[in-house]
Amino acid sequence: MDVFHVTDLNGNKLTDESVINYIERSLETTHPDRSHGFNGLTALELMGTDRVGLLSEVFAVLADLQCNVVDAKVWTHNGRIASLIYVKDCNSGSPIEDSQQIDRIEARLRNVMKGDNDIHSVKTSVSLAVTHTERRLHQMMFADRDYERKPILQHRTDSPVVTVQNWVERGYSVVNVQCKDRTKLLFDVVCTLTDMQYVVFHATINTAGDKAYLEFYIRHTDGTPISSEAERQRVIQCLQVAVERRASEGVRLELCTSDRQGLLADVTRTFRENGLNVTRAEISTTRDMALNVFYVTDAIGNLADPKIIESVRQKIGLGNLKVKELPLIYHQKAEEEDQAVGVGGAVLLSLGSLVRRNLFNLGLIKSYS
């Protein structure tokens, strides 16, 4: 039995019946629809070394090849970039299935991604397969072994703390994660554990203010716990980067405007020409409107100059490109933490006293008070 205490993004009680009904339907479905409207689109997977202006070059190539970007997500971490881009043919509005056109797209994108001398670490692929975008990005970066790479541009001051210990008597490995709370944190951690071939048997997740505390009781798929120090260190590394990949670095800019051919190429070129580096991007279109989110820093990973941000907004359109503040819950003061916990205190979710009671009844914890 799993119990979830959830709030909206601002820490308030959920009141939207459509959201509640959607959650219920998703949880009741054994094999939920993972297409998210991506059927009829061509998926492009890109993996390589990140650099300032790379995203601008990618979108310029796609525009030149008459590819319309319908949806995309881009993550950067430890000097690497992973992106999953869904496109269709600009003229026909259909997925791109012509083998010669696919070969041209792959060749052009591979040439952009490799830069001057990165051909051996570049990966590109084109397919019509439907997948869960964010799950796939985790898998791409995990396969790229980003957890073994060192940060290039900056040093994080709020790195997640991960510990792993074996509970020999019960045959579990106990994983604890402490980090800043944010949306989709639990998703990121559980996806990584699953991709590493671990099964989560029990879990407790609590939040206090802007901090999250996650505890998992895991075993391998064959029922055994973690068996070596090397494996323990690998789990710690992989969970740390799983939390960091989606962590928001930089200023959040939201673009809402009429969609058109070459829009992304123009916007990201403006970023590049003004020395802004895109650290994360979420691209979507609804009917004829482009709804895009960009996180930007300066060229070396520091907070971008507000004057440059305003200059970019003026060039793109003050009414179209807006600086978005973080949700209110992230700005709550420390003295509000107790009250936040009392009403749920979660940005995404909290497994509270009911799960603690279940773990107590199972003999997995000594007290749930």
C-alpha positions as CSV (number, residue, x, y, z in Angstrom):
1,M,0.0,0.0,0.0
2,D,1.4,3.4,-1.0
3,V,0.1,6.7,0.6
4,F,0.9,10.0,-1.0
5,H,0.3,13.5,0.5
6,V,0.4,15.9,-2.4
7,T,0.1,19.6,-2.9
8,D,0.3,21.9,-5.9
9,L,3.5,23.6,-7.0
10,N,3.0,26.4,-4.5
11,G,2.4,24.1,-1.5
12,N,-1.4,24.5,-1.5
13,K,-4.1,21.9,-1.4
14,L,-5.2,20.4,-4.7
15,T,-8.6,21.7,-5.7
16,D,-8.7,21.2,-9.4
17,E,-10.9,18.2,-10.0
18,S,-9.5,17.6,-13.5
19,V,-6.0,17.2,-12.0
20,I,-7.2,14.9,-9.3
21,N,-9.2,12.8,-11.8
22,Y,-6.1,12.6,-14.1
23,I,-3.9,11.4,-11.2
24,E,-6.5,8.7,-10.3
25,R,-6.8,7.5,-13.9
26,S,-3.0,7.3,-14.2
27,L,-2.6,5.3,-11.0
28,E,-5.4,2.9,-11.9
29,T,-4.0,2.2,-15.4
30,T,-1.6,-0.8,-15.6
31,H,-0.1,0.4,-18.9
32,P,-0.6,4.1,-19.1
33,D,-0.4,5.9,-22.5
34,R,3.2,7.2,-22.7
35,S,2.9,8.9,-26.0
36,H,2.0,12.3,-24.6
37,G,0.8,13.2,-28.1
38,F,4.1,12.2,-29.8
39,N,2.6,9.7,-32.2
40,G,3.1,10.9,-35.7
41,L,6.4,12.6,-34.9
42,T,10.0,11.7,-35.5
43,A,12.3,11.5,-32.4
44,L,15.8,12.8,-32.5
45,E,18.2,11.7,-29.8
46,L,21.4,13.8,-29.4
47,M,24.3,13.3,-26.9
48,G,27.6,15.1,-26.9
49,T,29.9,17.7,-25.3
50,D,28.1,20.9,-24.3
51,R,29.3,24.3,-25.4
52,V,27.9,27.8,-25.6
53,G,25.6,28.2,-28.7
54,L,25.3,24.5,-29.4
55,L,21.5,24.5,-29.1
56,S,21.4,27.4,-31.5
57,E,23.3,25.5,-34.1
58,V,21.1,22.4,-33.7
59,F,17.9,24.3,-34.2
60,A,19.4,26.2,-37.1
61,V,20.2,22.9,-38.8
62,L,16.7,21.6,-38.2
63,A,15.1,24.7,-39.6
64,D,17.3,24.5,-42.7
65,L,16.3,20.9,-43.2
66,Q,12.6,21.8,-43.0
67,C,12.1,20.1,-39.7
68,N,9.4,21.6,-37.4
69,V,10.2,21.1,-33.7
70,V,7.0,20.2,-31.9
71,D,8.4,19.2,-28.6
72,A,11.8,18.9,-27.0
73,K,13.7,18.6,-23.7
74,V,17.3,19.4,-23.2
75,W,19.5,18.7,-20.2
76,T,23.1,19.6,-19.5
77,H,25.3,18.1,-16.7
78,N,29.0,17.9,-16.1
79,G,29.9,19.3,-19.5
80,R,27.6,17.0,-21.4
81,I,24.3,17.6,-23.2
82,A,21.4,15.2,-23.8
83,S,18.4,16.1,-25.8
84,L,15.3,14.4,-27.2
85,I,13.6,16.4,-29.9
86,Y,10.3,15.6,-31.6
87,V,9.9,16.9,-35.2
88,K,7.7,16.7,-38.2
89,D,8.1,17.7,-41.8
90,C,7.4,21.5,-42.2
91,N,5.6,21.0,-45.6
92,S,3.5,17.9,-45.1
93,G,3.1,18.0,-41.3
94,S,3.9,14.3,-41.3
95,P,6.6,12.3,-39.5
96,I,9.9,12.1,-41.4
97,E,10.2,8.6,-42.8
98,D,12.3,9.0,-46.0
99,S,15.6,7.2,-45.4
100,Q,17.6,9.6,-47.4
101,Q,16.2,12.6,-45.5
102,I,16.9,10.8,-42.2
103,D,20.5,10.2,-43.2
104,R,20.9,13.9,-44.1
105,I,19.5,14.9,-40.7
106,E,21.8,12.5,-38.8
107,A,24.8,13.6,-40.7
108,R,24.2,17.3,-40.3
109,L,23.4,17.0,-36.6
110,R,26.5,14.7,-36.0
111,N,28.7,17.3,-37.6
112,V,27.3,20.0,-35.3
113,M,27.5,17.9,-32.2
114,K,31.1,16.9,-32.7
115,G,32.4,20.4,-32.8
116,D,36.1,20.4,-33.5
117,N,37.3,17.1,-32.1
118,D,34.5,15.3,-30.3
119,I,33.4,12.8,-32.9
120,H,34.0,9.7,-30.6
121,S,31.7,10.9,-27.8
122,V,28.8,12.0,-30.0
123,K,25.7,10.0,-30.3
124,T,22.8,10.7,-32.6
125,S,19.7,8.6,-33.6
126,V,16.5,9.1,-35.4
127,S,13.4,6.9,-34.8
128,L,9.6,6.8,-34.8
129,A,9.5,5.1,-31.4
130,V,7.5,6.6,-28.6
131,T,9.2,6.8,-25.2
132,H,8.9,8.7,-21.9
133,T,11.1,11.7,-22.6
134,E,12.5,12.4,-19.2
135,R,13.0,8.7,-18.4
136,R,14.9,8.4,-21.7
137,L,17.1,11.5,-20.9
138,H,18.1,9.8,-17.6
139,Q,19.0,6.6,-19.5
140,M,21.0,8.5,-22.1
141,M,23.1,10.3,-19.5
142,F,23.5,7.2,-17.4
143,A,24.8,5.3,-20.5
144,D,27.1,8.2,-21.2
145,R,28.5,7.7,-17.6
146,D,28.0,11.4,-16.7
147,Y,28.3,10.4,-13.1
148,E,32.1,9.8,-13.6
149,R,32.7,13.2,-15.1
150,K,33.7,16.3,-13.1
151,P,31.9,19.6,-13.4
152,I,33.6,22.0,-15.9
153,L,32.0,25.4,-15.5
154,Q,31.1,25.6,-11.8
155,H,31.0,24.0,-8.4
156,R,27.7,23.3,-6.8
157,T,27.3,24.4,-3.2
158,D,24.1,22.5,-2.5
159,S,25.1,19.0,-3.7
160,P,22.8,16.2,-2.5
161,V,24.0,14.0,0.3
162,V,23.5,10.3,-0.4
163,T,24.3,7.4,2.0
164,V,24.0,3.7,1.5
165,Q,24.1,1.1,4.2
166,N,23.2,-2.6,4.4
167,W,20.6,-3.9,6.8
168,V,22.0,-7.4,7.1
169,E,19.3,-8.8,9.3
170,R,16.5,-7.9,6.8
171,G,18.6,-8.3,3.6
172,Y,18.0,-4.8,2.4
173,S,20.3,-2.0,1.3
174,V,19.1,1.3,2.9
175,V,19.5,4.4,0.7
176,N,19.1,7.9,2.2
177,V,19.0,11.1,0.0
178,Q,19.0,14.6,1.5
179,C,18.8,17.5,-0.9
180,K,16.8,20.6,-1.9
181,D,13.2,19.8,-2.7
182,R,11.8,20.3,-6.2
183,T,9.2,18.9,-8.5
184,K,9.9,15.4,-10.0
185,L,12.6,14.7,-7.5
186,L,11.1,11.3,-6.5
187,F,10.7,10.4,-10.2
188,D,14.3,11.1,-10.9
189,V,15.6,9.0,-8.0
190,V,13.3,6.0,-8.6
191,C,14.0,6.0,-12.4
192,T,17.7,5.8,-11.7
193,L,17.3,3.0,-9.1
194,T,15.2,1.1,-11.6
195,D,17.6,1.6,-14.5
196,M,20.4,0.3,-12.2
197,Q,18.3,-2.9,-11.7
198,Y,17.2,-2.3,-8.2
199,V,13.8,-2.9,-6.7
200,V,12.3,-0.5,-4.1
201,F,10.4,-2.5,-1.5
202,H,9.7,0.3,1.0
203,A,10.2,4.1,1.1
204,T,9.6,7.1,3.2
205,I,9.8,10.6,1.8
206,N,9.4,13.8,3.9
207,T,9.9,17.5,3.3
208,A,10.6,20.4,5.6
209,G,10.7,23.8,4.1
210,D,12.8,23.5,0.9
211,K,14.6,20.3,2.0
212,A,13.6,16.8,1.0
213,Y,14.5,13.6,2.9
214,L,14.1,10.3,1.0
215,E,14.8,6.8,2.4
216,F,14.6,3.6,0.3
217,Y,14.9,-0.1,1.1
218,I,16.2,-1.7,-2.0
219,R,17.5,-5.0,-3.4
220,H,18.8,-6.2,-6.7
221,T,16.2,-7.7,-9.0
222,D,17.5,-11.1,-7.9
223,G,16.7,-10.3,-4.3
224,T,20.2,-9.6,-3.0
225,P,21.4,-6.3,-1.4
226,I,24.4,-4.3,-2.5
227,S,27.4,-6.5,-2.1
228,S,30.6,-4.4,-2.5
229,E,32.1,-1.1,-1.6
230,A,32.6,-0.3,-5.3
231,E,28.9,-0.9,-6.0
232,R,27.9,1.2,-3.0
233,Q,30.0,4.1,-4.3
234,R,28.5,3.8,-7.7
235,V,25.0,4.0,-6.3
236,I,25.9,7.1,-4.4
237,Q,27.4,8.7,-7.5
238,C,24.5,7.8,-9.7
239,L,21.9,9.1,-7.3
240,Q,23.7,12.4,-6.8
241,V,23.8,13.1,-10.5
242,A,20.2,11.9,-10.9
243,V,19.2,14.8,-8.5
244,E,21.6,17.3,-10.2
245,R,20.6,16.7,-13.8
246,R,17.3,18.5,-13.5
247,A,18.4,21.0,-10.9
248,S,17.6,24.5,-12.3
249,E,20.8,26.4,-13.0
250,G,20.4,30.0,-14.1
251,V,17.5,32.4,-14.9
252,R,14.2,30.9,-16.0
253,L,12.9,32.5,-19.2
254,E,9.5,31.6,-20.5
255,L,8.6,32.2,-24.2
256,C,5.0,32.3,-25.2
257,T,4.3,33.4,-28.8
258,S,2.9,32.3,-32.1
259,D,4.8,29.3,-33.5
260,R,6.5,29.7,-36.8
261,Q,9.2,28.1,-38.9
262,G,12.7,28.9,-37.5
263,L,11.4,30.4,-34.2
264,L,13.7,28.3,-32.0
265,A,16.7,29.0,-34.2
266,D,16.1,32.8,-34.0
267,V,15.6,32.8,-30.2
268,T,18.6,30.6,-29.3
269,R,20.8,32.6,-31.7
270,T,19.8,35.7,-29.8
271,F,20.8,34.0,-26.6
272,R,24.2,33.0,-28.1
273,E,24.9,36.4,-29.6
274,N,24.4,37.9,-26.1
275,G,26.7,35.4,-24.3
276,L,23.9,33.4,-22.7
277,N,24.3,29.6,-22.3
278,V,21.2,27.4,-22.2
279,T,21.5,24.9,-19.4
280,R,18.1,23.3,-19.7
281,A,15.2,23.7,-22.1
282,E,11.6,22.5,-22.3
283,I,10.0,23.1,-25.7
284,S,6.3,22.5,-26.5
285,T,3.6,23.7,-28.9
286,T,-0.1,23.8,-28.3
287,R,-2.1,24.3,-31.4
288,D,-0.3,27.3,-33.1
289,M,1.4,28.6,-29.9
290,A,4.9,28.0,-28.8
291,L,5.3,27.5,-25.0
292,N,9.0,27.2,-24.2
293,V,11.1,27.4,-21.1
294,F,14.8,28.1,-21.0
295,Y,17.3,28.2,-18.1
296,V,20.2,30.5,-19.0
297,T,23.5,31.5,-17.4
298,D,26.5,33.5,-18.7
299,A,29.1,31.7,-20.8
300,I,31.0,30.4,-17.8
301,G,28.1,29.2,-15.8
302,N,27.5,32.2,-13.5
303,L,24.2,34.1,-13.0
304,A,23.5,36.1,-16.1
305,D,23.6,39.9,-16.0
306,P,20.1,41.3,-15.6
307,K,20.9,44.0,-18.1
308,I,21.7,41.4,-20.7
309,I,18.5,39.5,-19.9
310,E,16.5,42.7,-20.4
311,S,18.4,43.4,-23.7
312,V,17.5,39.9,-24.9
313,R,13.9,40.4,-23.9
314,Q,13.7,43.6,-25.9
315,K,15.0,41.9,-29.0
316,I,12.7,38.9,-28.7
317,G,9.7,40.9,-27.4
318,L,9.0,42.0,-23.8
319,G,5.5,40.5,-24.0
320,N,6.7,37.2,-25.4
321,L,9.8,36.4,-23.3
322,K,9.3,36.8,-19.5
323,V,11.5,36.2,-16.5
324,K,9.7,33.6,-14.3
325,E,10.2,33.6,-10.6
326,L,10.5,30.3,-8.7
327,P,7.3,29.0,-7.0
328,L,6.5,30.7,-3.7
329,I,7.3,27.7,-1.6
330,Y,11.0,28.0,-2.4
331,H,11.1,31.5,-0.9
332,Q,9.4,30.6,2.5
333,K,11.5,31.5,5.5
334,A,12.9,28.9,7.9
335,E,10.4,29.8,10.6
336,E,7.6,28.6,8.4
337,E,9.0,25.1,8.1
338,D,7.0,23.7,11.0
339,Q,3.7,25.1,9.6
340,A,4.6,23.8,6.1
341,V,5.2,20.3,7.4
342,G,1.9,20.5,9.3
343,V,-0.1,21.0,6.2
344,G,1.8,18.7,3.9
345,G,5.0,20.7,3.3
346,A,5.7,19.1,0.0
347,V,6.5,20.6,-3.4
348,L,5.9,17.3,-5.2
349,L,4.8,14.8,-2.6
350,S,5.4,13.5,0.9
351,L,4.9,10.0,2.2
352,G,3.8,10.9,5.7
353,S,2.7,9.3,8.9
354,L,0.6,6.6,7.3
355,V,3.6,5.2,5.4
356,R,5.6,5.4,8.6
357,R,3.0,3.4,10.3
358,N,3.1,0.8,7.6
359,L,6.9,0.5,7.9
360,F,6.5,0.2,11.7
361,N,4.0,-2.6,11.3
362,L,6.4,-4.4,8.9
363,G,9.1,-4.1,11.5
364,L,11.2,-1.9,9.3
365,I,11.4,1.1,11.7
366,K,11.3,1.2,15.5
367,S,8.8,4.1,15.8
368,Y,6.6,6.1,13.6
369,S,5.9,8.9,16.1
